[in-house]
Amino acid sequence: MTPSPAGPPIDLRSDTVTRPDARMREAMARAEVGDDVLDGDPTMRALEERVAAILGTEDALWVPSGSMGNLIALCVHLERGDRFLAPDRAHVLDQEVGTAAWLAGGMPRALPWTAGPGVPGPSDITRAVSRGGPYFALRDRLLCLENTHNAAGGTVTTPAQHRRLTDTAHEAGLLVHLDGARLWNAAVALDVPPAELAAGADTVQVCLSKGLGAPVGSVLAGGTEFVREARRVRKMLGGGVRQGGILAAAGLVALERAGRLAEDHEHARLLAAGLADRGWKTDTPQTNIVMLPADDPVHTVSVLAGRSVLTVPTDDGVRMITHRDVSRRDIGRALEAFPPPG
Ligand SMILES: *Cc1c(COP(=O)(O)O)cnc(C)c1O
């Protein structure tokens, strides 16, 4: 008999699948709005000021997505033909349709994970940066970090590692952009304020639509001058929105929910531990992403889908992400749906 968990599907494909709850929808319905492209939207401004305060930057700009936030940062930082460095398998390298190259004009260089999964070491930066060289040598302009590192399995960069990387980059004459789509998860896992993980980065992108549960939106933070330029590039890319306060209101509610990510992390650990009990080999997750090595990921994913557990195949396994719409009970039901390893 195939175990078949009762109830609606358990969606572990991503933490982006969460739906706004009644409280969030209510805040959206009541939001005070203006025209953010014309002369400003008060709720948008409140959200941007709030995120700038949380991250310890001069200013911040709401953007429709994390991908657009990263792209705007790269467009502002890079000139056509400049090179940027990023940890191997970074989102900005592999998951953004190559826009870093074809829209921002950046030549990418991937850095190895010398300091841990998803985390390069300072010497990887110094080794990669070209010093002088002939006129046709690339100009290294930017280091793009990612915390947590998605493809490495939601792994964290500690404040000390982050500081060493940003110091090394600045000494080498690079700017630093931090893709902090899940910076909230890193902050909760490390029990430090998000500002401590943003310190030293020139610009930071954070997502409101992942674990925090907003339906739309990211924020791009940095200095006043940078944000002024970023606003122009956002408009250029078609990302200026009018009564955006409706969306920003959801973001403000989302920000109140960073603390509960600890629960997602606990659920991810429970899931991994349960899988280990069932004979699967998997590392203890650092945050809310479980990477399960599997011989035939597509087959395993399809078996699970047939049992109402939705997951994502990767090159070498199955990826599962916990979030606010997955309960402890759901984790138990998901475990029952797992076939034996192999
Ligand atoms: C999801 C994600 C993004 C992009 O966010 P979207 O809102 O989906 O465009 C960027 N970086 C990382 C690490 C992510 O996980």
The ligand as an SDF file (V2000), in Angstrom:
LIG
                    3D

 15 15  0  0  0  0  0  0  0  0999 V2000
   14.6500   34.2610   -4.7400 C   0  0  0  0  0  0  0  0  0  0  0  0
   16.0180   34.8080   -4.8130 C   0  0  0  0  0  0  0  0  0  0  0  0
   16.3010   35.9610   -5.5530 C   0  0  0  0  0  0  0  0  0  0  0  0
   15.3000   36.6140   -6.4810 C   0  0  0  0  0  0  0  0  0  0  0  0
   14.1040   36.9770   -5.9540 O   0  0  0  0  0  0  0  0  0  0  0  0
   12.8030   37.0440   -6.9150 P   0  0  0  0  0  0  0  0  0  0  0  0
   11.9050   37.9270   -6.1060 O   0  0  0  0  0  0  0  0  0  0  0  0
   12.3170   35.6550   -7.0740 O   0  0  0  0  0  0  0  0  0  0  0  0
   13.2080   37.6810   -8.1960 O   0  0  0  0  0  0  0  0  0  0  0  0
   17.5810   36.4510   -5.5260 C   0  0  0  0  0  0  0  0  0  0  0  0
   18.5380   35.8420   -4.8150 N   0  0  0  0  0  0  0  0  0  0  0  0
   18.3220   34.7360   -4.0920 C   0  0  0  0  0  0  0  0  0  0  0  0
   19.4290   34.1240   -3.3300 C   0  0  0  0  0  0  0  0  0  0  0  0
   17.0530   34.1690   -4.0730 C   0  0  0  0  0  0  0  0  0  0  0  0
   16.8440   33.0450   -3.3780 O   0  0  0  0  0  0  0  0  0  0  0  0
  1  2  1  0
  2  3  1  0
  2 14  2  0
  3  4  1  0
  3 10  2  0
  4  5  1  0
  5  6  1  0
  6  7  2  0
  6  8  1  0
  6  9  1  0
 10 11  1  0
 11 12  2  0
 12 13  1  0
 12 14  1  0
 14 15  1  0
M  END
$$$$
